[in-house]
Amino acid sequence: MQTKGWIERLFRTMRERLLEGLPGYTGPNVLARGKDIEADAVYFAHELEAIIGRWIAVDYQRRPHDGLRVPEMPHLTLSPNDAYEEAVARAGSRSSRVTRICIWGCCRWRRG
């Protein structure tokens, strides 16, 4: 059973759909680098967190993913937002208080 494939796929998707388009992107190797990348490669942690968060909300959560399907309609792929709505429609929802805490620039969720 492959346990880390999904995170590797997320990083690849993030690289291909987001990071490669940012100024200063260095690429996976020297041949993939642009010209004078050091001049543009300045992001503070809070700026990069905002860029990635916006990309997740606007792009990643709204695009269909091959692994998200409704059993009754296997030909139909869902976005994470659509899959969540489908799950809530089938099972209902529970409300709980959730807060976000940031530690060293990494966000974690904690139930309050």
C-alpha positions in Angstrom: 0.0 0.0 0.0 1.4 3.3 -1.1 0.9 5.9 1.8 2.7 8.9 0.5 1.6 9.0 -3.1 -1.2 11.5 -2.5 1.2 14.1 -0.9 3.7 13.6 -3.7 0.9 14.2 -6.2 -0.2 17.4 -4.4 3.4 18.8 -4.5 3.7 18.0 -8.2 0.3 19.6 -8.9 1.3 22.7 -6.8 4.6 22.9 -8.7 3.0 22.6 -12.1 0.0 24.8 -11.6 1.3 27.4 -9.2 5.0 27.6 -8.5 6.3 27.4 -12.1 4.5 30.6 -12.8 5.9 32.6 -9.9 8.7 35.1 -10.5 12.0 33.6 -9.3 11.0 30.0 -9.8 14.2 28.0 -9.9 12.8 24.7 -11.3 13.7 21.1 -10.4 17.1 21.5 -12.2 19.5 24.0 -13.6 18.2 23.6 -17.2 14.6 24.6 -16.1 15.7 27.9 -14.6 14.9 31.3 -16.1 17.3 34.2 -16.4 18.3 36.3 -13.4 16.1 34.3 -11.1 17.7 35.7 -7.9 16.5 39.2 -8.7 12.9 38.1 -8.5 13.1 35.3 -5.9 12.0 37.2 -2.8 9.0 36.0 -0.9 8.4 36.3 2.8 6.8 33.3 4.5 3.5 35.2 5.1 3.4 36.2 1.4 4.0 32.6 0.2 1.4 31.3 2.6 -1.1 33.8 1.2 -0.2 32.9 -2.4 -0.6 29.1 -1.7 -3.8 29.6 0.3 -5.4 31.6 -2.5 -4.3 29.0 -5.1 -5.9 26.2 -3.0 -9.1 28.1 -2.6 -9.4 29.3 -6.2 -7.8 26.5 -8.2 -7.1 23.3 -6.4 -10.4 23.0 -4.5 -12.5 23.8 -7.6 -10.8 21.5 -10.2 -12.0 17.9 -10.7 -9.7 15.3 -9.3 -9.5 11.8 -10.8 -9.6 10.1 -7.4 -12.9 11.8 -6.4 -15.9 10.0 -7.8 -19.5 9.2 -6.9 -19.8 5.4 -6.8 -23.1 5.5 -8.7 -21.5 7.6 -11.5 -17.9 6.5 -11.9 -17.4 8.4 -15.1 -18.0 11.7 -13.3 -15.0 13.3 -11.5 -15.6 15.8 -8.7 -13.7 18.7 -7.3 -12.9 18.6 -3.5 -15.6 21.2 -3.0 -18.1 19.1 -4.9 -17.1 15.9 -3.1 -17.6 17.6 0.3 -21.1 18.8 -0.8 -21.9 15.3 -1.9 -20.7 13.8 1.4 -22.7 16.3 3.4 -25.8 15.6 1.3 -25.5 11.9 1.9 -24.4 11.9 5.6 -25.3 15.3 7.0 -23.0 17.6 8.7 -21.8 18.3 12.3 -20.8 21.7 13.3 -17.7 22.1 15.5 -15.5 25.0 16.4 -12.3 24.8 14.5 -9.4 27.2 14.9 -6.2 27.6 12.9 -2.8 28.0 14.6 0.4 28.7 12.7 3.7 27.2 14.0 6.9 28.1 12.1 4.8 29.1 9.0 3.0 25.8 8.9 -0.8 25.9 9.5 -2.4 23.3 11.6 -6.1 22.9 12.6 -7.2 22.4 16.1 -10.7 21.7 17.4 -11.7 24.1 20.1 
